Amino acid sequence: MLERVQIQARSEASIARASIEAQERALVRAREAAQHANDVLKITIVAFDAGSSTNIEVIDAQRSARDLETAVVQVEDAVRQARLELLVALGRFPK
């Protein structure tokens, strides 16, 4: 019985560690996407100021940048949640 509980605990810790790694990779990609969207927004604003794009394009770029910034915050939360789950799996945080 004790051996089964120990195996289960190791399994939960392993899954939690893998989840952290996956979420951290997703966070890097989300941050890169948000940075790209902000770069596109800057370029779109310059193009608008030069008269070669419309305010609709600026609004679309703003929306995309905002949406990706929101995604970054959501992934940051997922990373924190995965770290909390690891602490719980290791018995370092009460359930």
C-alpha positions as CSV (number, residue, x, y, z in Angstrom):
1,M,0.0,0.0,0.0
2,L,2.8,2.5,1.0
3,E,4.7,1.6,-2.2
4,R,1.6,2.4,-4.3
5,V,1.2,5.8,-2.6
6,Q,4.8,6.6,-3.2
7,I,4.5,5.6,-6.9
8,Q,1.4,7.8,-7.2
9,A,3.2,10.8,-5.5
10,R,6.2,10.4,-7.8
11,S,3.9,10.2,-10.8
12,E,2.0,13.4,-9.7
13,A,5.3,15.3,-9.2
14,S,6.6,14.2,-12.6
15,I,3.4,15.3,-14.3
16,A,3.5,18.6,-12.5
17,R,7.1,19.2,-13.5
18,A,6.3,18.4,-17.2
19,S,3.3,20.8,-17.0
20,I,5.6,23.5,-15.7
21,E,8.0,23.0,-18.5
22,A,5.3,23.0,-21.1
23,Q,3.7,26.1,-19.7
24,E,7.0,27.9,-19.6
25,R,7.6,27.1,-23.2
26,A,4.2,28.4,-24.0
27,L,4.9,31.6,-22.1
28,V,8.1,32.2,-24.1
29,R,6.1,31.8,-27.3
30,A,3.2,34.0,-26.1
31,R,5.7,36.8,-25.1
32,E,7.3,36.6,-28.5
33,A,3.9,36.8,-30.2
34,A,2.9,39.8,-28.1
35,Q,6.2,41.5,-28.9
36,H,5.6,40.9,-32.6
37,A,2.1,42.3,-32.4
38,N,3.4,45.4,-30.7
39,D,6.0,45.8,-33.4
40,V,3.3,45.5,-36.0
41,L,1.2,48.1,-34.2
42,K,4.1,50.6,-34.2
43,I,4.7,50.0,-37.9
44,T,0.9,50.4,-38.6
45,I,0.9,53.7,-36.7
46,V,3.8,55.0,-38.6
47,A,2.1,53.9,-41.9
48,F,-1.1,55.7,-40.7
49,D,0.8,58.8,-39.9
50,A,2.3,58.7,-43.3
51,G,-1.1,58.3,-44.9
52,S,-0.5,54.8,-46.3
53,S,-2.9,52.9,-44.0
54,T,-6.3,53.5,-42.4
55,N,-7.5,53.9,-38.9
56,I,-9.2,50.5,-39.2
57,E,-5.8,48.9,-39.7
58,V,-4.5,50.7,-36.6
59,I,-7.5,49.6,-34.6
60,D,-7.0,46.0,-35.8
61,A,-3.4,46.1,-34.8
62,Q,-4.3,47.6,-31.4
63,R,-6.8,44.8,-30.8
64,S,-4.3,42.1,-31.9
65,A,-1.7,43.5,-29.6
66,R,-4.1,43.8,-26.7
67,D,-5.4,40.2,-27.2
68,L,-1.9,38.8,-27.2
69,E,-0.9,40.7,-24.1
70,T,-4.0,39.2,-22.5
71,A,-2.8,35.8,-23.6
72,V,0.5,36.4,-22.0
73,V,-1.1,37.1,-18.7
74,Q,-3.2,34.0,-19.0
75,V,-0.2,31.8,-19.7
76,E,1.7,33.4,-16.8
77,D,-1.3,32.4,-14.6
78,A,-1.1,28.8,-16.0
79,V,2.6,28.7,-15.1
80,R,1.8,29.8,-11.5
81,Q,-0.9,27.2,-11.3
82,A,1.4,24.5,-12.5
83,R,4.0,25.5,-9.9
84,L,1.4,25.4,-7.2
85,E,0.3,21.9,-8.4
86,L,3.9,20.8,-8.1
87,L,4.1,22.1,-4.5
88,V,0.9,20.2,-3.7
89,A,2.3,17.0,-5.4
90,L,5.5,17.3,-3.3
91,G,3.4,17.8,-0.1
92,R,4.8,21.3,0.4
93,F,1.5,23.1,0.1
94,P,-1.7,21.9,1.8
95,K,-4.6,20.8,-0.5
